[in-house]
Amino acid sequence: MRKNIQTKSTNGIKVLVVDDEIGIIDSLSIFLKRSGYDFVGVTDPLEAIEKVKTEHFDLMILDFIMTPIHGDQVVSEIRKFNKELYILLLTGHKDLAPPLETIKRLDIQGYCEKSDKFDQLLLLIESGVKAINQMKTIKEINEELKDANAKLEKAYLDSIETLRYTVEAKDPYTKGHSDRVSEYSVLIGKHLGLNEEDLHTLKIGGLFHDIGKIGIPDSILLKPGKLTPEEYSEIKNHPAIGVHILSNAAIFENIIPIVKHHHERYDGLRISFKT
């Protein structure tokens, strides 16, 4: 007796039908092929689980009462490794359907009674396909946004990196200072158990914390002797200048507090500059 039936799609949707009655598989094969779906029919629920592990399916239609395991058990196993598969459950009678709590817990998108006409099932499938296509579109948009944001962040980082190197070229005394601050900040952050996002913020904040020195005159920044009170006041403005530079790019929003307050202590007092 046949256990697998497969047809090719014309609409890009791949459907797995699981029912231990070959007659149901045959009927749905004709019905779904006519509707343009890529159809795979399986009579063994255990084999269906393995197929979902190794192949991509957009939608699964499965019977509830099967042997050796029921449909809800099939779904329970699949949900351990696949949370996205759209699942419709077939029942011989509505009184044989699993409890509503089980349907919600297993994230089963719909169920209906078996019928020779498949009218209700067709509506559920069409609704499911619309939801699947919407999710595909959302995923594509999210991937495009991630890619665009990554490229934008790199462009900004490259630009600010150029400014950072310009600052260090102006002040050889602090050459490599920002790299060391960044490295030590990340090490401290790891010791404190910070997550990857916060460690990334520390790394970028350390690299760019002195970016505001680009706005300090060389006569002050490179002065070999002691600064006058006026010069000292001027150089204390470099955190604010750095904030002004970075505030034009939203991607630097998280590191602006680091740049703004990197000469402040926990008690609110300012850390002294070299004078």
C-alpha positions, 0 to 999 in steps of 0.5 A: 500500500502506498505511504507517500504521495507527492506533487509539485507546486505552482504557487510556491507553497509546500503542504504536508498532509498526514493521515493514516487513511490512504483514501484521505491522502488520495482525496487531498492530493487531487484537491490540493494539486488542483489548487496549485500546491506542492503536496506531500502525503504521509500515512505514518505520523512518525515519518512526518515528524522526521520529514519536517526535521529534514525538509521545509514545509509551509503548512501541515494538515494532519489527522487527530486520531492516528496510530501509533500516535495522535495528531496532538503528539505529532505537533508536540514533537514538531514544536520542540524544533519548529515554531513556525510551521502553520498547522491545521488539524483534521478531526472525524468529528468535532467531539473528537477534537483536542481541548482548546487549551491543547490547541492554544498550547501547541500553537495549532492555527486551526482545525475542522471536521473531515468532509468529502467537499473540503469546503471548510478546509479550503477556507482554512488553507487559503487563510493560512496561505495568506498568513504564511505569505505575510510572514514571509514578507515581514521576514524579508523586510526585517532582513532588508532592514537589518542589512540596511542598518548594518551598512548604515552603522558601518558607514557612520562608524567608518566616518567617525573612526576617521575623526578619531584617528584625526584626534589621535594624530593631533595628540600623540601623547594619547595615541592608542588611548581610546583603543585601550579604554575600549578594551579595558571597558569590555573586560570590566563589562565581562567581569560584571556579567553584562550582555553582548549588547551592552558590551558592544555599547561599551566597546564603541563608547570607549573608542569614541569617548574622546571624539570631542577633542577634534574641536579643541584648538591645537594650542591647548591640546598640544600645550607642553606646559600647564594650562591656564584656568581659561584653557582648562575650562576650554578642554573640559568642553570636549565631552559636550563637543563629542555629544554634539558630533555623535547626536546627528546619528541615531545609531550612536544614541546608546553611547552618547551618555558614555561620551557625555559623562566619561569624566564624571565619577559615581558621586557626581564629581568631575574627574580631574584633567591633566593640567 
